[in-house]
Structures are given as structure tokens and as C-alpha cells.
Amino acid sequence: MQYIILKYLITAGVVVLISEFAKRSDKLGGLIAALPMVTVLTLIWLYVEHQPTSKIANHAYYTFWYVLPTLPMFLIFPYLLPKWGFVLSLIACVILTLVVFLLFAIVMKQFGVDLL
């Protein structure tokens, strides 16, 4: 149980650290947030928990493919935010990401990459 609590504390600490950097500098916060911190932590936790290397490799592989359709959200959100406000912009971006992901998955299936 202590291990899980430590795991949560470290993971939450990374998120808090990123948000604190973002408060002080948009560019530095964005740069740090763009680093795949969550993925790196996940890979570390999987390794520490003695998961098979195939499981760890698959996580990295699918993370790559799942990141690509999320990228348009980061271009649309700053555009929508002043026009629609935070909540509507975020909802619209989540819906956009789901649609882009679905279309992306359909296209990638033609190349042998099964994302669904």
C-alpha cells in the first residue's frame, strides 16, 4: 500500500510541478508539459512492477500513435478560448480530438496499424 501511495505522490508531484512552471512562464511550462512525462513515468512504473518488456514496448508504441491525433487540439484551443470561453472551448476540443482520432484510426488501419 505504501508503494501505491508513493507512486501517486510522485506522479501528482510531476503534474503540480508542471503547472507551477506554467504559471511563471508560458514557454517553459509548455516545453515541460510537451515532454512525455506521464509516459516516461508510466514506463518506469511498468518496469519497476516487473511487467513484460512486450507490455512496456506496446505502451510506448501506442502512445506514439495516440498522441498524433491530439495535436490539432493544441492549435484550436488557443483560437477558441477568447471566443467561446474555457469550458466550451475545452468541450469542443475534446470532441474534435475524438473525431480526429476516429478518422486517424480508420486511415491507419489501411496501413496495418490497429488503434481501435
C-alpha positions as CSV (number, residue, x, y, z in Angstrom):
1,M,0.0,0.0,0.0
2,Q,2.9,2.4,0.8
3,Y,4.2,1.8,-2.7
4,I,1.0,2.8,-4.3
5,I,0.8,6.0,-2.2
6,L,4.4,6.8,-3.1
7,K,3.6,6.2,-6.8
8,Y,0.6,8.6,-6.6
9,L,2.7,11.3,-4.8
10,I,5.5,11.2,-7.3
11,T,3.1,11.2,-10.3
12,A,0.9,14.0,-8.8
13,G,4.1,15.9,-7.9
14,V,5.1,16.0,-11.6
15,V,1.7,17.4,-12.6
16,V,1.9,20.1,-9.9
17,L,5.5,20.9,-10.8
18,I,4.5,21.4,-14.5
19,S,1.5,23.6,-13.5
20,E,3.8,25.7,-11.3
21,F,6.3,26.3,-14.1
22,A,3.4,27.1,-16.4
23,K,2.2,29.9,-14.0
24,R,5.6,31.5,-14.2
25,S,6.4,31.1,-17.9
26,D,4.1,30.1,-20.7
27,K,7.0,28.9,-22.8
28,L,8.8,26.9,-20.1
29,G,5.5,25.5,-18.9
30,G,4.6,24.4,-22.4
31,L,8.1,22.9,-23.0
32,I,8.0,20.9,-19.9
33,A,4.3,19.8,-20.5
34,A,5.3,18.8,-24.0
35,L,7.9,16.4,-22.6
36,P,6.3,13.0,-22.3
37,M,6.5,13.0,-18.5
38,V,3.4,10.9,-18.0
39,T,4.6,8.3,-20.5
40,V,8.0,8.2,-19.0
41,L,6.6,7.8,-15.5
42,T,4.3,5.0,-16.8
43,L,7.2,3.2,-18.5
44,I,9.2,3.5,-15.3
45,W,6.3,2.2,-13.1
46,L,5.7,-0.7,-15.6
47,Y,9.4,-1.6,-15.4
48,V,9.6,-1.3,-11.6
49,E,6.5,-3.5,-11.4
50,H,8.2,-6.2,-13.5
51,Q,5.8,-6.0,-16.4
52,P,7.0,-7.9,-19.5
53,T,9.1,-5.9,-22.0
54,S,6.5,-6.6,-24.6
55,K,3.9,-4.7,-22.4
56,I,6.3,-1.8,-21.9
57,A,7.1,-1.6,-25.6
58,N,3.5,-1.8,-26.6
59,H,2.7,1.1,-24.3
60,A,5.3,3.3,-25.9
61,Y,4.2,2.2,-29.4
62,Y,0.5,3.0,-28.9
63,T,1.3,6.2,-27.1
64,F,3.1,7.4,-30.2
65,W,0.1,6.7,-32.4
66,Y,-2.4,8.2,-29.9
67,V,-0.5,11.4,-29.5
68,L,-0.7,12.4,-33.2
69,P,-4.5,12.9,-33.4
70,T,-4.4,15.0,-30.2
71,L,-2.1,17.7,-31.7
72,P,-4.8,19.7,-33.6
73,M,-6.4,20.4,-30.2
74,F,-3.4,22.4,-29.2
75,L,-3.8,24.7,-32.2
76,I,-7.6,25.0,-32.0
77,F,-7.9,25.6,-28.2
78,P,-6.0,29.0,-28.1
79,Y,-8.1,30.2,-31.1
80,L,-11.4,29.2,-29.5
81,L,-10.6,30.2,-25.9
82,P,-11.2,34.0,-26.3
83,K,-14.3,33.5,-28.4
84,W,-16.1,30.7,-26.5
85,G,-14.6,30.7,-23.1
86,F,-12.8,27.9,-21.3
87,V,-15.5,25.3,-20.8
88,L,-17.0,25.4,-24.3
89,S,-13.5,25.5,-25.9
90,L,-12.4,22.5,-23.9
91,I,-15.5,20.5,-24.7
92,A,-15.2,21.4,-28.4
93,C,-11.5,20.4,-28.4
94,V,-12.3,17.1,-26.7
95,I,-15.0,16.3,-29.3
96,L,-12.6,17.4,-32.1
97,T,-9.9,15.1,-30.7
98,L,-12.3,12.2,-30.6
99,V,-13.4,12.8,-34.2
100,V,-9.8,13.2,-35.4
101,F,-8.8,10.1,-33.6
102,L,-11.6,8.1,-35.1
103,L,-10.7,9.3,-38.6
104,F,-7.0,8.7,-37.9
105,A,-7.7,5.2,-36.7
106,I,-9.6,4.4,-39.9
107,V,-6.8,5.7,-42.1
108,M,-4.1,3.9,-40.1
109,K,-5.9,0.6,-40.3
110,Q,-5.3,0.8,-44.1
111,F,-1.6,0.7,-43.2
112,G,-1.8,-2.2,-40.8
113,V,-1.9,-0.1,-37.6
114,D,-4.9,-1.2,-35.5
115,L,-5.7,1.5,-32.9
116,L,-9.3,0.6,-32.0
